[in-house]
Amino acid sequence: MILSVHDLKVNYGAIPGIRKIDFDVNEGEIVALIGANGAGKSTTMRAITGLLPFQGRVVYRGRDLAPMHAERNLANGLALVPEGRGILTRMTVEENLRMGGYLRRDKAQLETEIVATYERFAILGERRSGIAGFLSGGEQQILAIARALLARPKLLLLDEPSLGLAPMMTAQIFDFISEFRKQGLTVLLAEQKSKHSLAIADRAFLFSMGEVVASGAARDLAEGSLIRNTMMALV
């Protein structure tokens, strides 16, 4: 088990963002956190990676994570692609990519991996000298994911990677995520688009109002009516 979350609680002042969350992630899995906007998925991701204070217990690779230690967590292999992508829009594509490896000491190997990134994501190679803010939404998402991969994560957290993307680009992003598992990377995915998430995930946890209301094999959840009924109840 690479990640275990027990009794996680997060408050925004007097307002509870997460009431009580429990879930785990096994090495090599894609685990999806699904639910409507405001269900607590993004708050959970930010707490795990050290961007928000929390109560409860988060155990990563056998070690308890302290709140608000994002840089330390990144150095230990926890990389987050945040909702909204978080790219540096005034910098070039290549400068953004290099930021992904800023904590690495193996600079020669980093250069090799940047070249490999351009081969893997051809659009980034074509735009390497261009300003990142001029990329399309889908291209920016690819850049954000590629930047996170250059940190050499052991656990990659993707927060709403399809947000604002056209259907064709959404399908491409989910194809990339599915390939990551084949390469041995563990992925924690937070997404509103449950159909896409459940199609590639091993297991899933359904969030509602800051709590987990259902969990199980992704295929089982995809075939049931609980997700649809939960979403409809929130409309």
C-alpha positions in Angstrom: 0.0 0.0 0.0 1.5 3.3 -1.1 -1.1 5.7 0.6 -3.5 5.4 3.4 -5.9 8.1 4.6 -7.7 7.8 7.9 -10.3 10.1 9.4 -9.2 13.0 7.3 -10.9 16.3 8.2 -10.3 19.8 6.7 -11.9 23.0 7.8 -12.1 26.4 6.1 -12.4 28.5 9.2 -15.7 27.3 10.8 -16.9 25.6 7.6 -16.1 21.9 7.2 -14.6 21.1 3.8 -13.9 17.4 4.6 -15.9 15.8 7.4 -14.4 12.3 7.5 -12.5 10.6 4.7 -11.0 7.2 4.7 -9.4 5.5 1.7 -6.2 3.8 0.5 -4.2 3.4 -2.7 -2.2 0.3 -3.6 1.0 0.5 -5.5 0.4 0.4 -9.3 -3.3 1.2 -9.1 -5.3 4.0 -10.6 -7.8 5.1 -7.9 -10.5 7.5 -8.7 -12.1 10.0 -6.4 -15.4 10.9 -8.0 -18.3 13.2 -7.1 -19.9 16.5 -8.0 -18.2 19.9 -7.7 -17.8 20.8 -4.0 -17.9 17.2 -2.8 -14.4 17.5 -1.3 -12.2 15.9 -3.9 -9.8 18.8 -4.5 -9.6 19.6 -0.8 -8.5 16.0 -0.2 -5.8 16.2 -2.8 -4.5 19.4 -1.5 -4.4 18.2 2.1 -2.6 15.0 1.1 0.2 16.9 -0.8 0.7 19.4 2.0 -1.1 22.4 0.7 -3.8 22.5 3.4 -3.8 21.9 7.2 -5.7 18.8 8.2 -6.7 16.6 11.1 -6.5 12.8 10.9 -3.8 10.6 9.5 -2.2 10.4 6.1 0.4 7.6 5.6 2.6 7.6 2.5 4.9 4.6 1.9 4.8 3.8 5.6 5.4 7.3 6.9 3.0 9.7 8.5 2.8 13.0 6.5 2.6 16.2 8.5 0.3 19.0 7.2 1.7 21.9 5.2 5.0 20.3 4.0 4.4 20.4 0.2 8.0 20.7 -0.9 9.1 17.8 1.3 6.3 15.6 0.0 7.3 16.4 -3.6 10.9 15.5 -2.9 9.6 12.2 -1.5 7.6 11.4 -4.7 4.2 13.0 -4.3 3.4 15.1 -7.3 0.1 17.0 -7.8 -1.3 18.4 -11.0 -3.7 20.9 -9.5 -7.2 21.8 -10.7 -6.7 24.6 -13.2 -3.3 23.1 -14.2 -1.1 25.7 -12.4 1.3 26.3 -15.3 3.4 29.5 -15.3 1.7 31.3 -18.1 4.4 33.9 -18.8 7.2 31.4 -19.0 8.0 29.2 -22.0 7.0 25.6 -22.3 10.5 24.4 -21.6 10.9 26.7 -18.6 7.7 25.2 -17.2 9.1 21.7 -17.7 12.3 22.5 -16.0 10.4 23.6 -12.9 9.1 20.1 -12.6 12.7 18.9 -12.0 13.9 21.7 -9.8 14.4 19.5 -6.7 16.3 16.8 -8.7 20.1 16.6 -8.3 20.7 14.4 -11.4 20.7 17.3 -13.8 22.2 15.3 -16.7 19.5 12.7 -16.5 16.9 15.5 -16.3 18.1 16.8 -19.6 17.7 13.4 -21.1 14.2 13.1 -19.8 13.2 16.5 -21.1 14.3 15.3 -24.6 12.2 12.1 -24.1 9.3 14.3 -23.0 9.3 16.1 -26.3 9.3 12.8 -28.1 6.5 11.5 -26.0 4.3 14.6 -26.1 5.1 15.9 -29.6 3.1 19.1 -29.2 5.4 20.2 -26.4 8.4 19.7 -28.6 6.8 21.8 -31.3 6.1 24.6 -28.8 9.1 24.3 -26.5 10.1 28.0 -27.0 6.6 29.3 -27.0 4.9 31.1 -24.1 2.9 28.6 -22.1 -0.1 31.0 -21.7 -0.7 30.8 -25.5 -1.3 27.1 -25.4 -4.8 25.7 -25.7 -6.4 24.3 -22.6 -5.7 20.8 -23.6 -2.0 21.6 -24.4 -1.7 23.3 -21.1 -3.0 20.2 -19.3 -0.5 18.0 -21.2 2.3 20.5 -20.1 1.1 20.3 -16.5 1.2 16.5 -16.5 4.6 16.4 -18.2 6.0 18.8 -15.7 4.8 16.7 -12.8 6.3 13.5 -14.4 9.7 15.2 -14.5 9.6 15.3 -10.7 9.8 11.4 -11.0 6.8 10.8 -8.7 5.9 7.5 -7.1 2.4 8.7 -6.7 0.9 11.1 -9.2 -2.2 13.1 -8.1 -4.4 14.5 -10.9 -7.1 17.0 -9.9 -9.8 17.5 -12.4 -7.6 16.9 -15.5 -10.5 17.1 -17.9 -11.8 20.5 -16.6 -12.7 22.8 -19.5 -11.5 20.4 -22.2 -13.2 19.4 -25.4 -14.3 15.7 -25.6 -11.5 14.7 -28.0 -8.8 16.2 -25.8 -10.5 14.7 -22.7 -10.2 11.2 -24.3 -6.6 11.8 -25.1 -5.8 12.9 -21.5 -7.4 9.7 -20.1 -5.5 7.6 -22.6 -2.3 9.1 -21.2 -3.4 8.3 -17.7 -4.2 4.7 -18.6 -0.7 4.4 -20.1 0.9 5.6 -16.8 -0.4 2.5 -15.0 1.2 0.2 -17.7 4.5 1.9 -16.9 4.2 1.2 -13.2 3.1 4.6 -11.9 0.5 4.9 -9.2 -2.2 7.4 -9.9 -4.8 9.1 -7.6 -7.4 10.8 -9.9 -10.0 13.3 -8.8 -12.7 13.8 -11.4 -16.3 14.9 -11.9 -16.5 12.9 -15.1 -17.2 9.6 -13.5 -17.7 7.7 -16.8 -14.2 8.4 -18.0 -12.6 7.8 -14.6 -14.3 4.5 -13.9 -13.3 3.3 -17.4 -9.6 3.4 -16.5 -9.6 3.1 -12.7 -9.1 0.0 -10.7 -11.0 1.2 -7.7 -13.1 4.3 -6.9 -14.5 6.3 -4.0 -17.6 8.3 -4.4 -17.6 11.6 -2.5 -20.6 13.6 -1.4 -20.6 16.6 1.0 -17.1 15.9 2.3 -17.6 12.2 3.0 -17.1 8.9 1.1 -20.6 7.5 0.5 -19.6 4.5 -1.7 -16.5 2.6 -2.7 -15.4 -0.5 -4.6 -14.1 -1.8 -7.8 -14.5 0.8 -10.6 -16.3 -1.7 -12.8 -18.9 -2.4 -10.1 -19.6 1.3 -9.5 -19.8 2.0 -13.2 -22.5 -0.7 -13.6 -24.6 0.4 -10.6 -27.0 3.3 -10.2 -25.6 4.8 -7.0 -23.4 7.3 -8.8 -26.2 8.5 -11.0 -28.6 8.8 -8.1 -26.1 10.7 -6.0 -25.3 13.2 -8.7 -29.0 13.7 -9.4 -29.7 14.3 -5.8 -27.2 17.2 -5.7 -28.7 19.0 -8.8 
